[in-house]
Amino acid sequence: MTLVIFLVLMALAIPVGLVLALTAVFYIWNSDNTILFQSYGSQFFSAIENYGLLAIPLFILVGELMNEGGLTQRLIQFARVFFGGVRGGLAYINLLANMMMAAILGSAVAQIAIMSQAMVPEMEKEGYDKTVATSVTASAGILGAIIPPSMMFVIFGVLAQVSIGNMFVAGLIPGTLLGLGMLVVIFFIGLKNPYPKGQWLTPKEALKATLKAIPALLIPVVIILGILLGITTPTESAGVACLIALLVGLFGYKELKISTLPALLKRTVISTSTVVFLIAAAGVFGWTITYEQIPEKVAMWITASTNNPIVFLFLVCALLMAIGTVLDGIAALILVVPILLPIATMNYGIDTYHFGVIICIVLVLGLLTPPVGSGLFVASSITGIKPGKLFIGLLPFLLVVSLIVCLLVIFPVLTTGLI
């Protein structure tokens, strides 16, 4: 009955955090083990009693400060220096700007929202098909969940109790491969439907764009180098990035106003509360499924099917792609890690970081697939393209991401080689 209650609550479109918390309550009541209610509250709080989770509000705040402070536009203009004169240059600029934003924001949905507002009107004005422009923007936006710093990596690191810094390092090569794969897709789309001709910046304009972008580029450099060199933890680097974004927005570009800070902080608090409540509720839910020995039962079923770690990973990918179509990536991650991670590491000897990167990439595909697809609907609502039409435009990008996932499954060194 617990599974039935879970499915019914999901079908009623109740927020996932409440579904997890209420399902755990029903399980305790239905099992006649009501003494577990004495631990319910403590389990709720112990799930979020982790220093690493402080990185989440800080990275959300960085994104808000960047958007309000004009840093996003400077990064887009800087990308013009490299691709401005190429035919279809604005499509490549879109991808490059997204990769730079991904090294700062850490949230795919936030990145898709910001870049849809910034890039799609610009591309449409220069003669690009609106569906193509939105598809490029939305697909490139998922890099925000993979290229460090990644909010999903932070949550996985907390759930798996491994180094978040190492998770970031493990995502560097996969994130680069995803970016290159999308660049190839953009190239081939341009062969079928020729893009508008681009225009190079003059040397003076290129120098000006580069100089103006340097303060904005300090943020990803500080985040990534600080972690790689062991100078800062991911949480500390997020704090430093917030400070840089605040100072650059206030005194560098002078577009961030003190009067806008209360509203900006309010949005940060609301976004953080949603994620943290979800983590807390999932902690309680994970506690109940562990008490019921569900991971052990699932492990027995899977190991009876195959003893090959590569086959196991492909089975997990297929399962997670199905889950990702109906659950938000973070919610799905919180739900499946306590069940699947022990099986992957103990039964198949799969490296924790390798497993974490793969499931994060697979789940983030759910952001762009119906029926839930929060990233798909965010891009659709901002640009006015119907979700079904946009999904068709996204298919080549989703196919390339799937092929790269296959490479990562077969060659673990692509995720663990830099750790």
N, C-alpha and C positions, 0 to 999 in steps of 0.2 A: 504493500500500500504506500510505502514511502516514495517509491519511484512514481507511482500514479499521482500522488499529491504534487510531486516536483513537476511532472509534465503538465498537469492541470493548471498550476500556478503560472508556468511559463506560457501556456496557451492563452491565459487571461491577460497577458502583456503586463504582468506585475514586474517592477524593476528587479533585475537579477539578484541584487544584494538582499532584498526582502525575501525573494524565493528561497535562497540558500538558508537564511536565518530561520524562516518559518518551517522549512522542510526538516531542519535539525530539531526544532521544537516538536514537530509531529512525530519524528522517529523516537525521541526520548519518551514521549507520552504513550505511543503505541507499543513500545517494547516493555512497558511496565517497569522500566528501570529509572523511575523518577528521581532517584538519588543523584542522577547525572545533572539534574537541574541546578544542583548546588555548585557545579563546576562550569555551568553555561556562561555566566558573566565573565569569569576569569579567562576562559578560552577565547571569548570575544575580544578581550583586551590583549591577551598574550600574542595574538596573531599580528597585532600592529606595534608590539613593543620591540621595535627593531630600528637601530640607528640608521640603517641603509635607506629606510623609507623616507627619511627627511629629504632625500634627493628629489622625490616626486614633486612636492610643492615648489621647490627651488627651480627645477627645470620648467615647470609650468609658468612660473614668474618670469624666467628668462624670456620665454616666448612672448609673453604679454609686453614686457619692456621693449623688446626688439620691434614688435609691430607698432607700438605707440611712438617709439623713439626714432623711427625712420631708418633703422638698420637694414630692414628687408629690402627697401628700394635701392640702397647703396650696393648690396650684394648682387642684385639683378643687373644693375648698371655695370658692375665689375665683370660679370659673366659676359657682357657684350664685347669686352676687350678680346676674348678668345674666339667667339663664334659670330660676332656681329655681321660680318660680310659674307658668310657662307649662305648658300641658298637654303632656306629653312632655318636660318641661324637662330631665330627666336625660339624654335622648338628645342634646339640644343641648349640655348641659354636657360630655358625653363628647367631642363633636366639638371644642368650644372648648378643653377641657383638652388634647386631643391636639395642637391647633395650637400651644398654648403649649409643650408638651413637645417638639414638632418643632423649635421654635426653640432647643432646648438639646441634644437627644440626637444628632440626625444619623443615627440608625440605625433603619430601619423595623422590623426584626425585634425589636430590643431594646424599641422602643416598644410594639409589639403585645403582647409578653410582659408588660411592666410594666402596661399599661393593662387587659389582660384580667384580670389578678389583682386590680386595684384597682376597675374599673368594673362588670364583668359581675355579680359577686355582689351589688353594691349595687343595680344595675338590677333584677335578678331579685327581690330582697327587696321592692322597691317595686311589683312586679306586672308588670314588662315580660317579654315572651316572651324566653326565653333565646337563641333563634336570632337574633332581631332585635338583642338586646343585643350578642351576639358579632359579628354582621355590622357593626354600627355601629363597634364598637371596632377590628376588624381593618381595615376599609376606611379609617377615619380614621388608622390607624397608618402607612399608606404615605406620609402627609404628612411623616413623619420623614426620608424619602429625598429630599424636594423642597424643603420650607421650610428656608432656611438656618439653621444650618450643616448641610450634607448630606455624609455620608461618600462618597456616589457622586460628588458634585460635586468633592470633594477628589481622588478618584482620577482622574476625567476631566481635571481641571486638570493633574494630573501627567502623564498620558498624552499630552494635547494640548499640553503646555508653554505653557499660558496662565494668566492670573491667576486664582487660586482665589477671591480677593475679588470679582472681576468675575463669576465663576460664581455666587457667592452672591447678588449683586445681581440677576443675570438670573433667578434662581429666585423672587424676591419676588412678582411679579405672577402667574406661573403657580401658585405655592403658594396665594396668596389666592383665585384663581379655583377651584382644586380644593376648597378649604375651603367656599366659597360654593355650589359645585355639590353637594357632599355635604349641605350644610344643606338645600337644596331637595329632595333625595331623601328625607331624614329627614322633612320636612314632608309630602310626598305619601304616604309609607308610613303616617304617622299618620292621614291622611284615610281610608285603606282599613281600617286596624286601629287604632282610637282608642287613644292612649297613656293611661296613668294620669295623673290630675291632679296637678300639681306644687304646691309650697308655697313661698311667698316667705320669705326670711329676714327677721327683724325688723331695723329700722334698726341696733340695737345689734349684732346678729349679723353683719350685712353689713359694718359698720365693723370689727368684730373680724377677720372673714375677710380683708378687704382689707389691714389692717395686718400680719397674719401672713403674707400672701402677698408683701409688698413685698421681703423679702430673696430669696425664690425668683425673683421677677420681675427682680431685678437681673441675673441670669445672661443671659437672652436680650438684655436691653438692652445689657449690656457687650459681648456678642459682636457683635451687629448694628451698633450705633452705632460701636464701635471700628473695625470694618472699613469702614463707609460713610464715616466721617470721616477715614480714613487714619491713625488713631492706632496701630492694631495690625494685624499680619498675621493671617490666620485661625489660624495656629498659635499666635501669641502670645495671641490672644483666647481660644483654648481653654485655654491655661495659666492665664490670669486667671480664667476660669470655674471651673476645677478648684479654685483657691484659694478663691474665693467659696463654692462648694458645700461645701468642707471646713470652712471657718470657720462657715458658717451651720449646718451639720449638727452640729458639735461644740459651739459656744457660743451659737448662736441658738435653734434648736429643741431642742438637746441630746438628739437621738435617735441620732446617730452616735457609736459608741463606739470608742475606740482599739483595743480587743480585736478588733473586726471588720475593721480595716484590712488585716491580712495576707491574709485570705480574699478580700477585695474586690480587692486588688491582684493576687492570683493569677488571679482571673476575668478581670481586665483584660488580663493578660499572655497568657493562653490565647486570648482573643478576638482580640487584636492579632496574635499569631503566625499564626493561621489566615489572616487577611486579608493580612498581609505576605508570607507564603510563597506565597500565590496570586498576588500581584502579581509576585514574583520569577520564579515559574515561567512566568507569562504573558509576562514580558519575554523570556525565552529562546525561547518559542514564537513570539512576534511577530518576533523576530530571524530565525528560520528561515523564516517565511512571507515576510518581506521579501526575504531572500536568494533565495527561489524566485520572486520577482516576482509573487506572488499578488495584491497590491493592484492592480498594473497590469493584470493579466488580468481581474480582476473589474470594474475601471473600463471596460475596453474592451467587456465584455459589457453592462454597464448603460447606458453611453452609446449603444450601438447600439440599445437599447430605447426610450430617451426622452432628449430634451434639455431637458425642462421640469423646473426644480428642485422644484416642488411635487409633480409626479408622482413624481419621484425620492424625495422625503421620504416620501410615502405608501407606496412600495414598500419603503423601509427599515423603516417602522413595521410593515408586514405581516410582513417577515422577522424583525424583532426580537420581535414578539409570539409567533411560532412558537418562536424560540430561547429566549425567556423562560419557556416552559412546561416546558423540560427542563434549563435551566441557572440557577443562582443569578444574581441581578442583577449583582453585582459581578464574578463570573466572566465572564458574558456581555459586560459592559462592557469588561473587559480584553481579551477576545478580539476584539471587533468594531471597537473604535476604531482600531487601527493599519491595518485594512483599509478601513473606510468613511470615516473622517475626511478623508484626502487626496483621495478622490473627491469628497466633498461640497464641500470648499473650492476645489480646483483645477479640477475639471470643471464644477461648477455654481455656484460663487461664493457658496455658502451661508456665513453667518457662523458662526464656530466656536462661540460661546456659544449661538446659536439651535439649532444642531445638537446640542450637548451636553445642553441642557435637555430637548429632545424625546426623545432616545434614553434618557436617564435615567428619564423618566416612563414611557415604553413598557416598559422593562425591569423597572421596579419593579412593574408589573402582574403580572409573572410570580411575584411573591411570594405572590399570592393565587389562582393558577391551578394546577390539577393538570397533570402528575403530580408535579412537584417542590414548588413552592409552599411554601417554608419558613415564610412568615408564616401561610399557611392552616393548616399542620399545627401550628404553635406555638399558635395560638388554639384549634384543635380539641383539642389535648392538655390545655390548661389548663382549658377550659370543659366538655369532655366532649361537645361537639356533633360529630356525624360530619362528616368533611371534605366529602362529597358534599352533605349538607344545608346546610352552611355556605356552600359555593360558590354554591348556588342563591340563598341570601339575599344574597350579595355581588353578584349580577348587575346590579341597578339601579345600584349604585355604580360598578362597572366600566364600565358603559355611559356614565355621565356623564363619567368620566375619559377615555374614548375620544373623546367629543365635544369635550372641552376640548383634547385633543391635536390634533384636526382644526383647531380655531381657532388654535392655536399654529403649526401648519404654514402656514396661509393668511396669518396676520398676524404676521410676524417681530417687529414692534414690541412685541408683548406680552412678548418676552424681552429684546430689546435696548434698549428705550426708556429704561431707567433707567441704563444703563451710560455 
